[in-house]
């Protein structure tokens, strides 16, 4: 794995270049609070940022030019919410599965058992559009590309329930999915994306260990809303971006 020398990069006077989706906001807020110079491109804030799909996917011209212009590394925050799409809100037809590398995580005996390979296939299918976006960035990068993991899920069901925009889930239940299922989906997504990064010469940076409790869930002080972490978490990620290895 490569090591990014932040001191040498910042000495050039160039801002740290970040591109992706909503998890970038925690780092943007942290950068503002700490006086860190970054250039962040958040696709959600740019109508028409992504053009086409699959292998034909492109970004709008000025975004492609911005990536090509980077002499230093490009930090990717692409995607990161597939686990929430699949299991933030409890499904009307409850499901559960076993992760082969985390068999200690309990399974809901009242839920429909989903074979692991099916769960993996569904997660990979939902991740495909983001992997194509990451591949496009990789092709445009002149230097290193570094992908930042999204934060782990929160175990606080009550707090999550207050923050979920329920009107966005009209066909689902009005309950938050179990913390254990959400953890499995987050771990599964991380496994798929990290392995893909290895195959495509992209450095994958996992979420900061200090931001998780003993069971791997996001510590309350880093929580922002049902799907995101806050600026304090963003500061931890900035430290990773400066000295990951």
C-alpha positions as MATLAB code, in Angstrom:
seq = 'XXXXXXXXXXXXXXXXXXXXXXXXXXXXXXXXXXXXXXXXXXXXXXXXXXXXXXXXXXXXXXXXXXXXXXXXXXXXXXXXXXXXXXXXXXXXXXXXXXXXXXXXXXXXXXXXXXXXXXXXXXXXXXXXXXXXXXXXXXXXXXXXXXXXXXXXXXXXXXXXXXXXXXXXXXXXXXXXXXXXXXXXXXXXXXXXXXXXXXXXXXXXXXXXXXXXXXXXXXXXXXXXXXXXXXXXXXXXXXXXXXXXX';
ca = [
       0.000    0.000    0.000;
       1.281    3.480   -0.853;
       1.788    6.222    1.728;
       0.607    9.748    1.018;
       3.072   12.384    2.266;
       0.644   15.175    3.162;
       3.366   17.587    4.252;
       5.094   17.376    0.877;
       1.790   17.686   -0.979;
       0.523   20.686    1.012;
       3.916   22.374    0.609;
       3.054   22.798   -3.068;
       0.169   25.063   -2.057;
      -2.423   22.836   -3.720;
      -5.593   21.935   -1.823;
      -6.298   18.290   -1.076;
      -8.551   17.038   -3.870;
     -11.675   15.065   -2.841;
     -14.487   13.773   -5.028;
     -17.601   11.713   -4.417;
     -20.896   11.773   -2.591;
     -22.425   12.848    0.724;
     -19.833   11.281    3.057;
     -17.472   13.949    1.766;
     -19.459   16.552    3.737;
     -17.981   15.479    7.105;
     -14.467   16.100    5.779;
     -15.509   19.400    4.158;
     -16.890   20.611    7.496;
     -13.752   19.460    9.315;
     -11.521   21.184    6.766;
     -13.406   24.443    7.274;
     -13.081   24.139   11.062;
      -9.361   23.325   10.951;
      -8.318   25.658    8.167;
      -7.346   22.756    5.907;
      -7.302   23.579    2.217;
      -9.349   21.088    0.232;
     -11.112   21.088   -3.104;
     -14.247   18.986   -2.748;
     -16.498   17.905   -5.603;
     -19.749   16.479   -4.238;
     -21.793   14.927   -7.043;
     -25.046   15.493   -5.145;
     -24.482   19.258   -5.360;
     -23.842   19.264   -9.113;
     -26.786   18.550  -11.463;
     -25.609   16.523  -14.441;
     -22.244   15.706  -12.864;
     -22.434   12.102  -14.078;
     -23.286   11.394  -17.708;
     -24.162    7.987  -19.149;
     -23.776    4.716  -17.318;
     -21.791    1.502  -17.259;
     -18.610    1.492  -19.319;
     -19.870    4.599  -21.158;
     -20.033    6.662  -17.965;
     -18.391   10.098  -18.042;
     -18.374   13.176  -15.833;
     -19.231   16.644  -17.023;
     -16.202   18.115  -18.797;
     -14.986   20.497  -16.085;
     -14.948   17.650  -13.518;
     -12.894   15.448  -15.831;
     -10.516   18.342  -16.439;
     -10.203   18.939  -12.688;
      -9.228   15.299  -12.088;
      -6.731   15.345  -14.948;
      -5.150   18.501  -13.530;
      -4.256   16.894  -10.185;
      -0.570   16.311   -9.587;
      -1.184   14.854   -6.144;
      -3.511   12.054   -5.061;
      -7.251   12.009   -5.627;
      -9.312   11.049   -2.575;
     -12.516    9.213   -3.457;
     -15.705    9.401   -1.387;
     -17.787    7.806   -4.132;
     -20.876    5.869   -3.032;
     -20.800    4.556    0.499;
     -24.518    4.256    1.229;
     -25.472    0.982   -0.431;
     -25.766   -0.665    2.987;
     -28.291    2.012    3.989;
     -30.290    1.555    0.800;
     -30.504   -2.163    1.513;
     -31.115   -2.126    5.219;
     -31.410    1.181    7.070;
     -35.185    0.738    7.269;
     -36.729   -2.620    8.137;
     -38.108   -4.406    5.086;
     -41.772   -5.562    5.085;
     -40.365   -9.023    4.362;
     -37.610   -9.264    7.015;
     -34.382  -10.941    5.885;
     -31.057  -11.859    7.403;
     -27.881  -13.674    6.386;
     -24.576  -14.958    7.755;
     -21.249  -13.318    6.941;
     -18.629  -16.062    6.483;
     -15.944  -13.986    8.265;
     -18.230  -12.753   11.078;
     -20.235  -15.801   12.093;
     -20.405  -14.512   15.670;
     -22.959  -11.900   14.579;
     -26.388  -13.301   15.507;
     -29.087  -14.052   12.968;
     -32.743  -13.113   13.368;
     -34.639  -16.386   13.558;
     -37.895  -14.599   12.689;
     -36.485  -13.274    9.398;
     -36.249  -15.006    6.044;
     -32.801  -16.554    5.635;
     -30.917  -15.169    2.648;
     -27.934  -17.204    1.385;
     -24.707  -15.216    1.639;
     -24.016  -15.366   -2.111;
     -27.432  -13.824   -2.818;
     -26.805  -11.026   -0.317;
     -23.391  -10.420   -1.881;
     -24.799  -10.373   -5.409;
     -27.527   -7.883   -4.457;
     -25.003   -5.619   -2.731;
     -22.580   -5.807   -5.649;
     -25.357   -5.020   -8.138;
     -26.342   -1.914   -6.171;
     -22.670   -0.925   -5.920;
     -22.040   -1.278   -9.667;
     -22.862    2.309  -10.634;
     -20.423    3.622   -8.024;
     -17.689    1.209   -9.059;
     -18.029    2.468  -12.632;
     -17.662    6.031  -11.324;
     -14.561    5.033   -9.371;
     -13.128    3.323  -12.444;
     -13.634    6.489  -14.473;
     -11.793    8.512  -11.824;
      -9.008    5.920  -11.758;
      -8.568    6.245  -15.538;
      -8.338   10.019  -15.286;
      -5.920   10.087  -12.337;
      -2.323   10.960  -13.141;
      -1.227    9.903   -9.655;
      -2.549    7.835   -6.790;
      -6.240    7.286   -6.082;
      -7.278    6.693   -2.479;
     -10.782    5.558   -1.528;
     -12.170    6.481    1.898;
     -14.556    4.086    3.643;
     -17.928    5.411    4.851;
     -18.483    5.496    8.634;
     -19.825    2.429   10.443;
     -23.506    2.281   11.382;
     -24.906    3.611   14.634;
     -26.437    1.148   17.078;
     -28.776    3.785   18.541;
     -32.158    2.775   17.124;
     -34.077    5.561   18.898;
     -31.822    8.333   17.638;
     -31.852    6.906   14.127;
     -35.639    6.706   14.100;
     -35.894   10.449   14.783;
     -33.552   11.309   11.916;
     -34.795    9.103    9.076;
     -36.838   10.906    6.373;
     -39.636    8.346    6.494;
     -41.481    9.824    3.505;
     -38.614    8.532    1.344;
     -39.512    4.939    2.266;
     -43.232    4.687    1.408;
     -43.126    0.953    0.702;
     -41.112    0.011    3.770;
     -42.030   -0.356    7.416;
     -41.829    2.517    9.904;
     -39.047    0.823   11.863;
     -35.260    1.018   11.786;
     -33.639   -2.274   10.778;
     -31.773   -4.125   13.500;
     -28.291   -2.864   14.324;
     -26.854   -6.317   13.630;
     -28.286   -6.497   10.104;
     -27.073   -2.985    9.343;
     -23.586   -3.935   10.571;
     -23.526   -7.024    8.330;
     -24.526   -4.960    5.301;
     -21.881   -2.328    6.059;
     -19.191   -5.003    6.452;
     -20.314   -6.703    3.243;
     -20.203   -3.460    1.266;
     -16.743   -2.679    2.679;
     -15.498   -6.124    1.684;
     -16.764   -5.780   -1.883;
     -15.364   -2.285   -2.380;
     -12.002   -2.924   -0.697;
     -11.402   -6.054   -2.793;
     -12.359   -4.145   -5.940;
      -9.913   -1.399   -4.998;
      -7.083   -3.910   -4.632;
      -7.876   -5.313   -8.084;
      -7.775   -1.828   -9.613;
      -4.680   -0.358   -7.932;
      -6.642    1.926   -5.621;
      -5.639    2.378   -1.982;
      -8.551    1.617    0.353;
      -8.629    3.396    3.730;
     -10.968    1.799    6.317;
     -12.941    3.877    8.799;
     -10.935    5.123   11.821;
     -10.778    2.490   14.572;
     -11.128    5.136   17.292;
     -14.548    6.149   15.931;
     -16.059    2.722   16.718;
     -17.069    1.109   19.993;
     -16.090   -2.386   21.087;
     -18.685   -3.920   18.771;
     -17.703   -1.864   15.737;
     -20.597    0.627   15.832;
     -20.129    4.370   15.438;
     -19.490    6.117   18.770;
     -22.236    8.603   19.600;
     -19.975   11.681   19.568;
     -19.329   11.158   15.845;
     -22.980   10.751   14.824;
     -24.637   13.347   12.569;
     -27.779   11.743   11.165;
     -29.182    8.410   10.028;
     -26.632    7.973    7.253;
     -23.703   10.277    8.011;
     -21.016   11.137   10.535;
     -20.197   14.656   11.727;
     -17.293   17.100   11.477;
     -15.511   15.534   14.474;
     -15.435   12.265   12.525;
     -14.297   14.234    9.500;
     -11.271   15.427   11.479;
     -10.313   11.801   12.136;
     -10.542   11.103    8.419;
      -8.409   14.155    7.629;
      -5.714   12.678    9.876;
      -5.956    9.413    7.967;
      -5.647   11.263    4.695;
      -2.462   12.896    5.979;
      -0.749    9.759    7.205;
      -2.429    6.540    6.103;
      -0.255    3.524    5.444;
];
